[in-house]
Amino acid sequence: MEKRNLVFIATSLDGYIADRNGGLDWLTSTPNPEQSDMGYNEFMTQVDALVMGRKTFETVCGFEGDWPYAKPVFIVSRTLGTVAEEYRDKAELVKGSLTEILKQIHDKGYHKLYIDGGVTIQNFLKEDLIDEITITTIPIVLGGGSPLFSVLPKDLEFTLVTSKVFLNELVQNRYTRKRS
């Protein structure tokens, strides 16, 4: 079974995934009258499970409405002791190094993983564990917030696979990792 770690995320023009207060309202600043999902549902058909950090999990728990995921969710956290009772049937806490965590998840039969959350994505990139990244750029400059990227121990080369424009303003680029 092919193992792949995929990212699907939006950033501001200046590379932030949340504003200075952790807010995400700017993500919907472009009018979307037809409620385009910009490829999200198609992307989700490619993954078996989600891997996210504690902050992203807490953000999702704060959303109004039903739990947004039909697939298993694994929470990577060094500080979270347990998952709140109302989410235990929806999400599972995993601990250890990223390679140990991936082994735990793969052993459960999940091989194509959606990696989500700024710090989690940064940590996967630091260990060169991202195979594909889709970034939708929102035409706003936040001037600060949570960055998508951080310092890496080495350069990671990617190849552009597709580039699409949504709502005449949002640019979505999909890249795959160049591996020798």
C-alpha positions in Angstrom: 0.0 0.0 0.0 1.4 3.4 -1.0 1.9 5.7 1.9 1.4 9.4 1.3 1.2 12.5 3.4 -0.8 15.3 1.8 -1.5 18.9 2.8 -4.5 21.0 1.6 -4.4 24.5 3.1 -5.0 28.2 2.4 -2.6 31.0 3.1 -2.7 34.8 2.9 -0.5 36.4 0.3 2.2 36.8 3.0 2.1 33.1 3.9 -0.1 33.0 7.1 -2.7 30.4 7.9 -4.3 32.3 10.8 -4.3 36.0 11.7 -2.5 37.4 14.8 -5.4 36.3 17.1 -5.7 32.8 15.5 -8.7 34.0 13.5 -9.8 32.5 10.2 -12.5 34.9 9.1 -10.3 36.2 6.4 -10.5 32.8 4.7 -14.1 33.7 3.6 -13.4 37.3 2.6 -13.8 36.6 -1.1 -17.5 36.3 -2.0 -18.4 32.7 -2.9 -22.1 32.8 -3.9 -22.1 29.3 -5.3 -20.3 27.8 -2.3 -17.4 26.3 -4.3 -15.3 24.0 -2.1 -12.3 24.7 -4.3 -11.5 21.0 -4.7 -11.7 20.1 -1.0 -14.2 17.3 -1.4 -12.3 15.8 -4.2 -9.1 16.0 -2.1 -10.8 14.3 0.8 -11.7 11.3 -1.4 -7.9 10.7 -1.8 -7.2 10.4 2.0 -7.9 7.7 4.6 -7.5 9.8 7.7 -6.5 13.2 9.1 -3.5 14.0 11.3 -3.7 17.3 13.0 -2.1 19.2 15.9 -3.8 20.1 19.2 -4.4 23.7 18.3 -6.1 22.8 15.0 -8.2 20.1 16.8 -9.3 22.7 19.4 -10.1 25.2 16.6 -12.3 22.5 14.8 -14.0 21.7 18.1 -15.0 25.3 18.4 -16.7 25.3 15.0 -20.5 25.6 15.0 -22.5 22.7 13.6 -21.7 19.0 13.3 -18.3 17.4 13.4 -16.8 18.2 9.9 -15.0 14.9 9.2 -16.3 11.5 8.2 -12.8 10.0 8.3 -10.7 9.1 11.4 -8.8 12.0 13.0 -5.5 11.5 14.8 -4.3 14.3 17.1 -0.6 14.9 17.5 0.1 16.5 20.9 2.8 16.5 23.6 0.5 18.3 26.0 -3.0 16.9 25.6 -3.6 14.1 28.1 -7.0 12.8 26.8 -9.6 13.7 24.2 -12.8 15.2 25.6 -15.6 12.7 26.0 -17.8 14.1 23.3 -14.9 13.7 20.7 -13.6 10.2 21.7 -15.6 8.5 18.9 -14.3 11.1 16.4 -10.6 11.6 17.2 -7.7 9.7 18.7 -4.7 11.0 20.5 -1.3 9.8 19.2 2.1 10.4 20.8 5.7 9.8 20.0 8.1 10.8 17.2 6.5 11.5 13.8 7.9 8.2 12.5 6.4 6.3 15.5 3.1 8.1 15.1 3.0 7.3 11.4 3.7 3.6 12.2 0.8 3.6 14.7 -1.5 5.1 12.1 -0.3 2.8 9.2 -0.7 -0.2 11.5 -4.4 0.7 11.8 -4.7 0.5 8.0 -4.5 4.3 7.1 -1.9 5.1 4.5 -3.0 8.3 2.7 -3.0 11.0 5.3 -4.2 14.6 5.3 -1.7 16.5 7.4 -3.3 19.7 8.9 -2.3 22.5 11.3 0.6 24.9 11.1 3.0 23.4 13.6 2.2 19.8 12.5 2.8 20.6 8.8 6.1 22.4 9.8 7.2 19.4 11.8 6.4 17.0 8.9 8.3 19.2 6.5 11.3 19.4 8.9 11.5 15.6 8.7 10.8 15.6 4.9 7.5 13.7 5.4 5.2 15.7 3.1 4.6 14.1 -0.4 2.2 16.6 -1.8 1.0 20.1 -0.8 -1.9 22.1 -2.2 -1.9 25.8 -1.2 -4.8 28.1 -2.0 -3.7 31.7 -1.8 -6.2 34.3 -0.5 -5.5 37.8 -1.8 -5.0 39.5 1.6 -1.9 40.6 3.4 -2.3 39.8 7.2 1.0 41.3 8.2 1.4 38.7 11.0 -0.1 35.6 12.4 0.6 31.8 12.2 3.0 31.1 9.3 2.7 28.0 7.2 6.4 27.6 6.8 9.3 27.7 9.3 13.1 27.2 9.2 14.0 23.8 7.7 17.2 21.9 8.1 17.5 21.6 4.3 15.9 22.7 1.1 12.9 20.7 -0.1 12.2 20.8 -3.8 8.7 20.4 -5.2 7.2 20.2 -8.7 4.1 22.2 -9.7 1.4 19.7 -10.8 -1.6 22.0 -11.3 -2.5 25.6 -10.9 -6.1 26.7 -10.8 -8.0 30.0 -10.2 -11.2 30.0 -8.2 -13.7 32.9 -7.9 -11.4 35.0 -10.2 -9.2 35.8 -7.2 -7.9 32.7 -5.4 -4.9 30.8 -6.8 -4.5 27.1 -5.9 -1.2 25.4 -6.6 -0.6 21.7 -6.1 2.9 20.5 -5.8 4.5 17.1 -5.4 7.8 16.5 -3.6 10.8 15.8 -5.9 12.5 12.7 -4.6 15.7 11.3 -6.1 
